[in-house]
């Protein structure tokens, strides 16, 4: 599994894309804003896990022969080891991304029609920002040149 620096590069790469997509006056790719925001959050969580006594969700699953999915393990680690707001934000992004990716929205409406602009905005400005703030990654982007993140 990647180390903290690699997870942070991917997390910021995803965050930048999510922000660029959501900054459009009329967001056409709301489903992708949500999905990319979730994957940014996932990499921020994995970066955090790599710096703690805990291990990545993948290593945890493999070393403990756990039957849960890696996503469930990661969600449980966030819920158990962060505050309520961070756990809620991560869960919301996960749920919304599942709805966007697999049309799990109680009617199989295409995700780009199911979500509105406020959903996409909330994914970035509320949930993802909350996760970045909790793990104190607000300033970590300074460690990386934008070109490093995008390459």
DSSP file (Angstrom, degrees, kcal/mol; ACC not computed):
  #  RESIDUE AA STRUCTURE BP1 BP2  ACC     N-H-->O    O-->H-N    N-H-->O    O-->H-N    TCO  KAPPA ALPHA  PHI   PSI    X-CA   Y-CA   Z-CA
    1    1 A X              0   0    0      0, 0.0    55,-0.0     0, 0.0     0, 0.0   0.000 360.0 360.0 360.0 150.0    0.0    0.0    0.0
    2    2 A X        -     0   0    0      1,-0.1     2,-0.1     2,-0.1    48,-0.0  -0.215 360.0-115.4 -67.2 155.4    1.2    3.5   -0.7
    3    3 A X     >  -     0   0    0      1,-0.1     4,-2.3    48,-0.0     3,-0.3  -0.290  38.3 -89.0 -83.7 173.6    2.8    5.7    1.9
    4    4 A X  H  > S+     0   0    0      1,-0.2     4,-2.7     2,-0.2     5,-0.2   0.896 124.3  53.3 -51.7 -48.4    1.4    8.9    3.3
    5    5 A X  H  > S+     0   0    0      1,-0.2     4,-2.3     2,-0.2    -1,-0.2   0.893 110.0  47.1 -60.2 -41.5    3.0   11.1    0.7
    6    6 A X  H  > S+     0   0    0     -3,-0.3     4,-2.2     2,-0.2    -1,-0.2   0.895 112.1  50.0 -68.9 -39.4    1.5    9.1   -2.2
    7    7 A X  H  X S+     0   0    0     -4,-2.3     4,-2.8     1,-0.2    -2,-0.2   0.909 111.0  50.2 -63.9 -39.9   -1.9    9.0   -0.7
    8    8 A X  H  X S+     0   0    0     -4,-2.7     4,-2.8    -5,-0.2     5,-0.3   0.899 108.0  52.7 -66.1 -39.3   -1.7   12.8   -0.1
    9    9 A X  H  X S+     0   0    0     -4,-2.3     4,-2.3    -5,-0.2    -1,-0.2   0.945 114.0  42.9 -58.6 -47.1   -0.7   13.4   -3.8
   10   10 A X  H  X S+     0   0    0     -4,-2.2     4,-2.6     2,-0.2    -2,-0.2   0.901 112.9  53.1 -67.4 -39.4   -3.7   11.4   -5.0
   11   11 A X  H  X S+     0   0    0     -4,-2.8     4,-2.5     1,-0.2    -2,-0.2   0.934 113.0  42.8 -61.0 -46.8   -6.0   13.0   -2.4
   12   12 A X  H  X S+     0   0    0     -4,-2.8     4,-2.7     2,-0.2    -1,-0.2   0.876 111.2  55.7 -68.8 -36.2   -5.0   16.5   -3.6
   13   13 A X  H  X S+     0   0    0     -4,-2.3     4,-1.8    -5,-0.3    -2,-0.2   0.943 112.8  42.3 -57.4 -48.5   -5.2   15.5   -7.2
   14   14 A X  H  X S+     0   0    0     -4,-2.6     4,-2.7     1,-0.2    -2,-0.2   0.884 112.4  54.1 -66.7 -39.3   -8.8   14.3   -6.7
   15   15 A X  H  X S+     0   0    0     -4,-2.5     4,-2.7    -5,-0.2     5,-0.2   0.918 107.2  50.8 -61.8 -43.9   -9.6   17.4   -4.6
   16   16 A X  H  X S+     0   0    0     -4,-2.7     4,-2.6     2,-0.2    -1,-0.2   0.926 112.7  46.1 -60.6 -45.5   -8.4   19.7   -7.3
   17   17 A X  H  X S+     0   0    0     -4,-1.8     4,-2.7     2,-0.2     5,-0.2   0.931 112.4  50.3 -63.7 -45.0  -10.5   18.0   -9.9
   18   18 A X  H  X S+     0   0    0     -4,-2.7     4,-2.2     1,-0.2    -2,-0.2   0.917 112.7  47.0 -59.0 -44.2  -13.6   17.9   -7.7
   19   19 A X  H  X S+     0   0    0     -4,-2.7     4,-1.7     2,-0.2    -1,-0.2   0.914 111.3  50.9 -65.0 -43.5  -13.2   21.6   -7.0
   20   20 A X  H  < S+     0   0    0     -4,-2.6     4,-0.4     1,-0.2    -2,-0.2   0.918 112.7  46.3 -61.3 -43.3  -12.8   22.4  -10.7
   21   21 A X  H >< S+     0   0    0     -4,-2.7     3,-0.7     1,-0.2     8,-0.3   0.886 115.2  46.0 -66.1 -38.4  -15.9   20.5  -11.6
   22   22 A X  H 3< S+     0   0    0     -4,-2.2    -1,-0.2    -5,-0.2    -2,-0.2   0.689  99.9  69.0 -80.6 -17.6  -18.0   22.0   -8.8
   23   23 A X  T 3< S+     0   0    0     -4,-1.7    -1,-0.2    -5,-0.2    -2,-0.2   0.572  73.9 110.1 -77.7  -8.2  -16.8   25.6   -9.5
   24   24 A X  S <  S-     0   0    0     -3,-0.7     3,-0.3    -4,-0.4    -3,-0.0  -0.376  79.9-121.6 -66.5 147.1  -18.7   25.7  -12.8
   25   25 A X  S    S+     0   0    0      1,-0.3     2,-0.6    -2,-0.0    -1,-0.1   0.935 107.4  25.4 -56.2 -49.8  -21.7   28.0  -12.8
   26   26 A X  S    S-     0   0    0     91,-0.0     2,-0.7    -3,-0.0    -1,-0.3  -0.959  90.3-139.0-115.5 111.0  -24.0   25.1  -13.7
   27   27 A X        +     0   0    0     -2,-0.6     3,-0.4    -3,-0.3    -5,-0.1  -0.580  25.7 175.2 -76.7 114.2  -22.5   21.8  -12.6
   28   28 A X  S    S+     0   0    0     -2,-0.7     3,-0.2    -7,-0.2    -1,-0.2   0.707  75.2  50.9 -89.9 -22.2  -23.0   19.2  -15.3
   29   29 A X     >  +     0   0    0     -8,-0.3     4,-2.3     1,-0.2     3,-0.4  -0.372  61.7 145.2-115.0  52.4  -21.0   16.4  -13.7
   30   30 A X  H  > S+     0   0    0     -3,-0.4     4,-2.2     1,-0.3     5,-0.2   0.875  72.7  55.3 -58.1 -39.6  -22.6   16.4  -10.3
   31   31 A X  H  > S+     0   0    0     -3,-0.2     4,-2.2     1,-0.2    -1,-0.3   0.876 110.1  46.0 -62.6 -36.9  -22.2   12.6  -10.0
   32   32 A X  H  > S+     0   0    0     -3,-0.4     4,-2.9     2,-0.2     5,-0.3   0.836 107.3  56.7 -77.0 -32.6  -18.5   12.9  -10.8
   33   33 A X  H  X S+     0   0    0     -4,-2.3     4,-2.0     2,-0.2    -2,-0.2   0.943 112.5  43.4 -58.4 -46.1  -18.0   15.7   -8.3
   34   34 A X  H  X S+     0   0    0     -4,-2.2     4,-2.2     2,-0.2    -2,-0.2   0.927 115.7  46.9 -65.9 -46.7  -19.4   13.5   -5.6
   35   35 A X  H  X S+     0   0    0     -4,-2.2     4,-2.1     1,-0.2    -2,-0.2   0.927 114.4  45.9 -63.5 -46.1  -17.5   10.4   -6.7
   36   36 A X  H  X S+     0   0    0     -4,-2.9     4,-2.0     1,-0.2    -1,-0.2   0.868 110.4  54.9 -66.9 -36.0  -14.1   12.2   -7.0
   37   37 A X  H  X S+     0   0    0     -4,-2.0     4,-2.4    -5,-0.3    -1,-0.2   0.907 107.5  50.3 -62.7 -41.1  -14.8   13.9   -3.6
   38   38 A X  H  X S+     0   0    0     -4,-2.2     4,-2.8     1,-0.2    -2,-0.2   0.934 110.4  48.6 -62.4 -44.7  -15.3   10.5   -2.0
   39   39 A X  H  X S+     0   0    0     -4,-2.1     4,-1.7     2,-0.2    -1,-0.2   0.822 109.6  52.7 -69.1 -28.3  -12.0    9.1   -3.5
   40   40 A X  H  X S+     0   0    0     -4,-2.0     4,-2.2     2,-0.2    -1,-0.2   0.947 111.0  47.5 -64.6 -47.7  -10.2   12.2   -2.3
   41   41 A X  H  X S+     0   0    0     -4,-2.4     4,-2.6     1,-0.2    -2,-0.2   0.911 108.2  55.6 -59.2 -43.5  -11.6   11.6    1.2
   42   42 A X  H  X S+     0   0    0     -4,-2.8     4,-2.5     1,-0.2    -1,-0.2   0.908 109.6  45.9 -56.1 -44.2  -10.6    7.9    1.0
   43   43 A X  H  X S+     0   0    0     -4,-1.7     4,-2.3     2,-0.2    -1,-0.2   0.845 109.9  53.4 -72.8 -32.6   -6.9    8.9    0.2
   44   44 A X  H  X S+     0   0    0     -4,-2.2     4,-2.2     2,-0.2    -1,-0.2   0.917 111.4  47.6 -63.2 -40.8   -6.9   11.5    3.0
   45   45 A X  H  X S+     0   0    0     -4,-2.6     4,-3.0     2,-0.2    -2,-0.2   0.931 112.0  48.5 -64.4 -45.7   -8.1    8.7    5.4
   46   46 A X  H  X S+     0   0    0     -4,-2.5     4,-2.0     2,-0.2    -1,-0.2   0.870 109.7  52.8 -64.9 -35.7   -5.5    6.2    4.1
   47   47 A X  H  X S+     0   0    0     -4,-2.3     4,-0.5     2,-0.2    -1,-0.2   0.938 111.9  46.2 -61.7 -45.6   -2.7    8.9    4.5
   48   48 A X  H >< S+     0   0    0     -4,-2.2     3,-1.6     1,-0.2     4,-0.4   0.931 110.5  52.2 -61.5 -47.4   -3.8    9.4    8.1
   49   49 A X  H >< S+     0   0    0     -4,-3.0     3,-1.3     1,-0.3    -1,-0.2   0.864 102.8  59.7 -58.8 -35.5   -4.0    5.6    8.7
   50   50 A X  H 3< S+     0   0    0     -4,-2.0    -1,-0.3     1,-0.3    -2,-0.2   0.663 105.4  49.4 -69.6 -14.0   -0.4    5.3    7.4
   51   51 A X  T << S+     0   0    0     -3,-1.6    -1,-0.3    -4,-0.5    -2,-0.2   0.392 104.8  69.5-103.7   2.4    0.8    7.6   10.1
   52   52 A X  S <  S-     0   0    0     -3,-1.3    -3,-0.0    -4,-0.4     0, 0.0  -0.526  96.8-100.0-110.6 178.2   -0.9    5.9   13.0
   53   53 A X  S    S+     0   0    0     -2,-0.2    -4,-0.1     2,-0.1    -1,-0.1   0.702 104.1  83.9 -70.8 -18.7   -0.4    2.7   14.8
   54   54 A X  S    S-     0   0    0      1,-0.1    -2,-0.3    -5,-0.1     2,-0.3  -0.305  78.1-135.3 -73.4 169.1   -3.3    1.5   12.8
   55   55 A X        -     0   0    0      1,-0.2    -5,-0.1    -4,-0.1    -1,-0.1  -0.744  32.9 -71.3-120.5 171.7   -2.6    0.2    9.3
   56   56 A X     >  -     0   0    0     -2,-0.3     4,-2.8     1,-0.1     5,-0.2  -0.163  47.8-110.2 -58.0 158.3   -4.3    0.8    6.0
   57   57 A X  H  > S+     0   0    0      1,-0.2     4,-2.5     2,-0.2     5,-0.2   0.869 119.4  53.5 -59.5 -36.7   -7.7   -0.9    5.5
   58   58 A X  H  > S+     0   0    0      2,-0.2     4,-2.5     1,-0.2    -1,-0.2   0.944 111.4  43.8 -64.3 -48.8   -6.1   -3.3    3.0
   59   59 A X  H  > S+     0   0    0      2,-0.2     4,-3.0     1,-0.2     5,-0.3   0.899 112.9  53.1 -64.4 -39.7   -3.4   -4.4    5.4
   60   60 A X  H  X S+     0   0    0     -4,-2.8     4,-1.8     2,-0.2     6,-0.2   0.942 111.1  46.0 -59.1 -48.2   -5.9   -4.6    8.3
   61   61 A X  H  X>S+     0   0    0     -4,-2.5     5,-1.4    -5,-0.2     4,-0.7   0.933 116.7  44.4 -60.6 -47.1   -8.1   -6.9    6.2
   62   62 A X  H  <5S+     0   0    0     -4,-2.5     3,-0.3     1,-0.2    -2,-0.2   0.892 116.1  44.7 -67.6 -41.0   -5.3   -9.1    5.0
   63   63 A X  H  <5S+     0   0    0     -4,-3.0    -1,-0.2     1,-0.2    -2,-0.2   0.734 120.6  38.9 -79.7 -20.8   -3.5   -9.4    8.4
   64   64 A X  H  <5S-     0   0    0     -4,-1.8    -1,-0.2    -5,-0.3    -2,-0.2   0.362 100.1-127.6-109.6   4.2   -6.7  -10.1   10.4
   65   65 A X  T  <5 +     0   0    0     -4,-0.7     2,-0.3    -3,-0.3    -3,-0.2   0.906  44.1 178.2  50.3  47.7   -8.5  -12.3    7.9
   66   66 A X      < -     0   0    0     -5,-1.4    -1,-0.2    -6,-0.2    -2,-0.1  -0.593  30.2-150.9 -84.9 141.2  -11.5  -10.1    8.2
   67   67 A X        +     0   0    0     -2,-0.3    -1,-0.1     2,-0.0    -2,-0.0   0.621  65.3 101.7 -87.3 -14.1  -14.6  -10.9    6.0
   68   68 A X  S    S-     0   0    0      1,-0.1    -2,-0.1     2,-0.1     2,-0.1  -0.242  82.5 -98.0 -66.6 158.4  -15.8   -7.2    5.8
   69   69 A X     >  -     0   0    0      1,-0.1     4,-2.4     4,-0.0     5,-0.2  -0.362  30.0-114.4 -70.5 158.6  -15.2   -5.2    2.7
   70   70 A X  H  > S+     0   0    0      1,-0.2     4,-2.7     2,-0.2     5,-0.2   0.888 118.6  54.3 -61.5 -39.2  -12.2   -2.8    2.6
   71   71 A X  H  > S+     0   0    0      1,-0.2     4,-2.6     2,-0.2    -1,-0.2   0.910 108.9  48.0 -62.1 -41.0  -14.7    0.1    2.4
   72   72 A X  H  > S+     0   0    0      2,-0.2     4,-2.6     1,-0.2    -2,-0.2   0.905 111.5  50.1 -66.5 -41.4  -16.5   -1.1    5.5
   73   73 A X  H  X S+     0   0    0     -4,-2.4     4,-2.5     2,-0.2    -2,-0.2   0.945 112.2  47.4 -60.4 -48.2  -13.2   -1.6    7.4
   74   74 A X  H  X S+     0   0    0     -4,-2.7     4,-2.3     1,-0.2    -2,-0.2   0.922 112.2  49.6 -60.7 -45.2  -12.1    1.9    6.5
   75   75 A X  H  X S+     0   0    0     -4,-2.6     4,-2.7     1,-0.2    -1,-0.2   0.905 110.8  50.3 -60.4 -42.0  -15.5    3.4    7.5
   76   76 A X  H  X S+     0   0    0     -4,-2.6     4,-2.7     2,-0.2    -1,-0.2   0.904 109.6  50.8 -63.4 -41.1  -15.4    1.5   10.8
   77   77 A X  H  X S+     0   0    0     -4,-2.5     4,-1.9     2,-0.2    -2,-0.2   0.902 112.4  46.8 -63.7 -40.5  -11.8    2.9   11.5
   78   78 A X  H  X S+     0   0    0     -4,-2.3     4,-1.3     2,-0.2    -2,-0.2   0.937 114.0  47.7 -65.1 -46.0  -13.0    6.4   10.7
   79   79 A X  H  < S+     0   0    0     -4,-2.7    -2,-0.2     1,-0.2     3,-0.2   0.904 117.1  42.3 -61.7 -41.9  -16.1    6.0   12.9
   80   80 A X  H  < S+     0   0    0     -4,-2.7    -1,-0.2    -5,-0.2    -2,-0.2   0.802 123.4  34.6 -75.8 -29.6  -14.1    4.6   15.8
   81   81 A X  H  < S+     0   0    0     -4,-1.9     2,-0.2    -5,-0.2    -2,-0.2   0.320 111.6  51.5-117.5   7.6  -11.1    6.9   15.7
   82   82 A X  S  < S-     0   0    0     -4,-1.3     2,-0.1    -3,-0.2    -4,-0.0  -0.670  89.6 -80.2-127.4-173.1  -12.4   10.3   14.6
   83   83 A X     >  -     0   0    0     -2,-0.2     4,-2.3     1,-0.1     5,-0.2  -0.377  44.0-101.7 -86.9 171.5  -15.1   12.6   15.8
   84   84 A X  H  > S+     0   0    0      1,-0.2     4,-2.5     2,-0.2     5,-0.2   0.876 119.2  52.6 -60.2 -41.6  -18.8   12.4   14.9
   85   85 A X  H  > S+     0   0    0      2,-0.2     4,-2.5     1,-0.2    -1,-0.2   0.899 110.9  46.1 -64.7 -42.0  -18.7   15.1   12.3
   86   86 A X  H  > S+     0   0    0      2,-0.2     4,-2.5     1,-0.2     5,-0.2   0.921 113.3  48.9 -67.5 -44.2  -15.8   13.5   10.4
   87   87 A X  H  X S+     0   0    0     -4,-2.3     4,-2.5     1,-0.2    -2,-0.2   0.905 112.2  49.8 -61.3 -41.2  -17.4   10.1   10.5
   88   88 A X  H  X S+     0   0    0     -4,-2.5     4,-2.8    -5,-0.2    -2,-0.2   0.928 110.6  49.6 -62.9 -45.7  -20.6   11.5    9.3
   89   89 A X  H  X S+     0   0    0     -4,-2.5     4,-2.4     1,-0.2    -2,-0.2   0.920 112.4  47.2 -60.7 -44.5  -18.9   13.4    6.4
   90   90 A X  H  X S+     0   0    0     -4,-2.5     4,-2.5     1,-0.2    -1,-0.2   0.924 113.2  48.6 -64.0 -44.0  -17.1   10.2    5.3
   91   91 A X  H  X S+     0   0    0     -4,-2.5     4,-2.9    -5,-0.2     5,-0.2   0.909 110.8  51.0 -63.1 -41.8  -20.2    8.1    5.5
   92   92 A X  H  X S+     0   0    0     -4,-2.8     4,-2.9     2,-0.2     5,-0.2   0.931 111.3  47.1 -62.3 -45.4  -22.2   10.7    3.5
   93   93 A X  H  X S+     0   0    0     -4,-2.4     4,-2.4     2,-0.2    -1,-0.2   0.912 113.4  49.2 -62.9 -41.3  -19.5   10.8    0.8
   94   94 A X  H  X S+     0   0    0     -4,-2.5     4,-2.2    -5,-0.2    -2,-0.2   0.951 114.0  45.0 -61.8 -49.2  -19.4    7.0    0.6
   95   95 A X  H  X S+     0   0    0     -4,-2.9     4,-2.2     1,-0.2    -2,-0.2   0.928 114.7  47.6 -62.1 -46.9  -23.2    6.7    0.4
   96   96 A X  H  X S+     0   0    0     -4,-2.9     4,-2.5    -5,-0.2    -1,-0.2   0.890 111.2  51.1 -63.1 -38.9  -23.5    9.4   -2.2
   97   97 A X  H  X S+     0   0    0     -4,-2.4     4,-2.9    -5,-0.2     5,-0.3   0.873 108.5  51.8 -68.9 -34.9  -20.7    7.9   -4.3
   98   98 A X  H  X S+     0   0    0     -4,-2.2     4,-2.5     2,-0.2     6,-0.6   0.917 111.2  48.1 -63.9 -42.1  -22.4    4.5   -4.2
   99   99 A X  H  X S+     0   0    0     -4,-2.2     4,-1.1     1,-0.2     5,-0.3   0.913 114.9  45.8 -62.9 -41.9  -25.6    6.1   -5.4
  100  100 A X  H  < S+     0   0    0     -4,-2.5    11,-0.3     2,-0.2    -2,-0.2   0.907 119.2  39.4 -68.5 -42.0  -23.7    8.0   -8.1
  101  101 A X  H  < S+     0   0    0     -4,-2.9    -2,-0.2     1,-0.2    -1,-0.2   0.855 130.3  24.4 -79.0 -35.2  -21.7    4.9   -9.3
  102  102 A X  H  < S-     0   0    0     -4,-2.5    -1,-0.2    -5,-0.3    -2,-0.2   0.254  99.3-117.3-119.4  12.0  -24.3    2.2   -9.0
  103  103 A X     <  +     0   0    0     -4,-1.1     2,-1.6     1,-0.2     5,-0.4   0.868  54.0 160.2  52.8  41.2  -27.6    4.1   -9.3
  104  104 A X        +     0   0    0     -6,-0.6    -1,-0.2    -5,-0.3    -5,-0.1  -0.515  28.8 117.3 -89.5  67.4  -28.6    3.0   -5.8
  105  105 A X  S    S-     0   0    0     -2,-1.6    -1,-0.2    -6,-0.1     4,-0.2  -0.081  87.2 -98.9-132.1  35.3  -31.1    5.8   -5.4
  106  106 A X  S    S+     0   0    0      1,-0.2    -2,-0.1    -3,-0.1    -3,-0.0   0.853 115.2  37.8  55.5  42.4  -34.5    4.1   -5.0
  107  107 A X  S    S-     0   0    0     -4,-0.4    -1,-0.2     2,-0.1     3,-0.1   0.327 103.1-112.5 166.9  -0.5  -35.6    4.5   -8.6
  108  108 A X        +     0   0    0     -5,-0.4     2,-0.4     1,-0.2    -4,-0.1   0.859  54.2 166.8  52.8  39.9  -32.6    4.0  -10.8
  109  109 A X        -     0   0    0     -4,-0.2    -1,-0.2     1,-0.1     5,-0.1  -0.687  50.4 -94.2 -78.8 136.6  -32.6    7.6  -11.9
  110  110 A X    >>  -     0   0    0     -2,-0.4     4,-1.9     1,-0.1     3,-1.8  -0.258  34.4-123.8 -52.9 137.3  -29.4    8.4  -13.7
  111  111 A X  H 3> S+     0   0    0    -11,-0.3     4,-2.1     1,-0.3    -1,-0.1   0.820 108.7  60.8 -58.7 -35.1  -27.0    9.9  -11.1
  112  112 A X  H 34 S+     0   0    0      1,-0.2    -1,-0.3     2,-0.2   -82,-0.2   0.727 114.4  37.1 -68.4 -17.9  -26.5   13.1  -13.1
  113  113 A X  H <4 S+     0   0    0     -3,-1.8    -2,-0.2     1,-0.0    -1,-0.2   0.686 111.6  59.3 -98.2 -25.0  -30.3   13.8  -12.8
  114  114 A X  H  < S+     0   0    0     -4,-1.9     2,-0.3    -5,-0.1    -2,-0.2   0.910 101.5  57.7 -71.3 -43.2  -30.7   12.4   -9.3
  115  115 A X  S  < S-     0   0    0     -4,-2.1     2,-0.2    -5,-0.1   -85,-0.1  -0.643  73.1-153.3 -89.6 145.7  -28.2   14.8   -7.6
  116  116 A X    >>  -     0   0    0     -2,-0.3     4,-1.7   -86,-0.1     3,-0.7  -0.585  36.2 -92.4-108.3 178.3  -28.6   18.6   -7.8
  117  117 A X  H 3> S+     0   0    0      1,-0.3     4,-2.6     2,-0.2     5,-0.2   0.837 124.1  57.2 -60.3 -34.0  -26.0   21.3   -7.7
  118  118 A X  H 3> S+     0   0    0      2,-0.2     4,-2.5     1,-0.2    -1,-0.3   0.850 104.1  53.4 -68.1 -31.8  -26.4   21.7   -3.9
  119  119 A X  H <> S+     0   0    0     -3,-0.7     4,-2.1     2,-0.2    -2,-0.2   0.935 111.4  45.2 -64.3 -45.6  -25.5   18.0   -3.5
  120  120 A X  H  X S+     0   0    0     -4,-1.7     4,-1.6     2,-0.2    -2,-0.2   0.911 113.9  49.3 -64.4 -42.3  -22.3   18.4   -5.4
  121  121 A X  H  X>S+     0   0    0     -4,-2.6     4,-3.0     1,-0.2     5,-0.5   0.912 110.7  50.1 -63.0 -43.2  -21.5   21.6   -3.6
  122  122 A X  I  X>S+     0   0    0     -4,-2.5     5,-2.4     1,-0.2     4,-1.5   0.876 105.2  58.1 -63.7 -37.9  -22.1   20.0   -0.2
  123  123 A X  I  <>S+     0   0    0     -4,-2.1     5,-2.2     3,-0.2    -1,-0.2   0.907 120.4  27.3 -58.5 -42.3  -19.9   17.0   -1.1
  124  124 A X  I  <>S+     0   0    0     -4,-1.6     5,-1.6     3,-0.2    -2,-0.2   0.956 127.7  38.2 -84.5 -57.8  -16.9   19.3   -1.7
  125  125 A X  I  <5S+     0   0    0     -4,-3.0    -3,-0.2    -5,-0.2    -2,-0.1   0.763 130.9  21.7 -74.1 -27.3  -17.5   22.3    0.5
  126  126 A X  I  X<S+     0   0    0     -4,-1.5     4,-2.1    -5,-0.5    -3,-0.2   0.850 129.6  30.4-101.8 -65.5  -18.9   20.6    3.6
  127  127 A X  I  ><S+     0   0    0     -5,-2.4     4,-1.9     2,-0.2    -3,-0.2   0.948 125.1  39.2 -68.3 -51.8  -18.0   16.9    3.6
  128  128 A X  I  ><S+     0   0    0     -5,-2.2     4,-2.5    -6,-0.3     5,-0.2   0.925 117.2  50.0 -67.0 -42.8  -14.6   16.9    1.9
  129  129 A X  H  ><S+     0   0    0     -5,-1.6     4,-2.6     1,-0.2    -1,-0.2   0.889 108.5  54.4 -61.7 -38.6  -13.5   20.1    3.6
  130  130 A X  H  X S+     0   0    0     -4,-2.1     4,-2.5     2,-0.2    -1,-0.2   0.909 109.9  46.5 -60.9 -42.5  -14.5   18.7    7.0
  131  131 A X  H  X S+     0   0    0     -4,-1.9     4,-2.1     2,-0.2    -2,-0.2   0.924 112.2  49.5 -66.9 -44.8  -12.3   15.7    6.4
  132  132 A X  H  <>S+     0   0    0     -4,-2.5     5,-2.8     1,-0.2     6,-0.4   0.913 113.8  47.3 -59.3 -42.9   -9.4   17.7    5.2
  133  133 A X  H ><5S+     0   0    0     -4,-2.6     3,-1.2     3,-0.2    -2,-0.2   0.912 108.5  53.5 -66.7 -43.4   -9.7   20.0    8.3
  134  134 A X  H 3<5S+     0   0    0     -4,-2.5    -1,-0.2     1,-0.3    -2,-0.2   0.930 112.8  42.7 -59.5 -45.3  -10.1   17.1   10.8
  135  135 A X  T 3<5S-     0   0    0     -4,-2.1    -1,-0.3    -5,-0.2    -2,-0.2   0.422 112.1-123.0 -82.6   3.5   -6.9   15.5    9.6
  136  136 A X  T < 5 +     0   0    0     -3,-1.2     3,-0.4    -4,-0.2    -3,-0.2   0.865  67.2 138.8  59.2  39.9   -5.2   18.9    9.5
  137  137 A X    >>< +     0   0    0     -5,-2.8     3,-0.7    -6,-0.2     4,-0.6   0.264  31.7 109.2 -94.5  10.8   -4.3   18.5    5.8
  138  138 A X  T 34 S+     0   0    0     -6,-0.4     3,-0.3     1,-0.3    -1,-0.2   0.879  90.2  30.2 -53.2 -40.2   -5.2   22.1    5.1
  139  139 A X  T >4 S+     0   0    0     -3,-0.4     3,-1.3     1,-0.2     4,-0.4   0.453  94.6  92.4-100.2  -1.5   -1.6   23.1    4.6
  140  140 A X  G X4 S+     0   0    0     -3,-0.7     3,-1.3     1,-0.3     4,-0.4   0.754  73.2  69.8 -69.5 -21.3   -0.3   19.8    3.3
  141  141 A X  G >< S+     0   0    0     -4,-0.6     3,-1.7    -3,-0.3    -1,-0.3   0.827  87.3  67.9 -63.0 -28.2   -0.8   20.8   -0.3
  142  142 A X  G <  S+     0   0    0     -3,-1.3    -1,-0.3     1,-0.3    -2,-0.2   0.774  89.7  63.9 -61.1 -25.6    2.0   23.3    0.2
  143  143 A X  G <  S+     0   0    0     -3,-1.3     2,-0.4    -4,-0.4    -1,-0.3   0.714 102.5  57.6 -69.7 -19.0    4.4   20.3    0.5
  144  144 A X  S <  S-     0   0    0     -3,-1.7     2,-0.2    -4,-0.4    -1,-0.0  -0.915  82.5-127.6-117.8 136.4    3.6   19.3   -3.1
  145  145 A X    >>  -     0   0    0     -2,-0.4     4,-1.8     1,-0.1     3,-0.8  -0.571  27.6-121.9 -71.3 143.7    4.0   21.3   -6.2
  146  146 A X  H 3> S+     0   0    0      1,-0.3     4,-2.5    -2,-0.2     5,-0.2   0.893 115.5  57.2 -54.8 -38.9    0.8   21.3   -8.2
  147  147 A X  H 3> S+     0   0    0      1,-0.2     4,-1.2     2,-0.2    -1,-0.3   0.845 103.7  53.1 -62.3 -32.8    2.7   19.8  -11.1
  148  148 A X  H <4 S+     0   0    0     -3,-0.8    -1,-0.2     2,-0.2    -2,-0.2   0.899 110.7  47.0 -66.4 -40.2    3.7   16.9   -8.8
  149  149 A X  H  < S+     0   0    0     -4,-1.8    -2,-0.2     1,-0.2    -1,-0.2   0.898 115.7  44.2 -68.6 -40.3    0.1   16.3   -7.9
  150  150 A X  H  <        0   0    0     -4,-2.5    -1,-0.2     1,-0.2    -2,-0.2   0.625 360.0 360.0 -84.4 -12.6   -1.1   16.4  -11.5
  151  151 A X     <        0   0    0     -4,-1.2    -1,-0.2    -5,-0.2    -2,-0.2   0.451 360.0 360.0 -94.0 360.0    1.7   14.3  -13.0
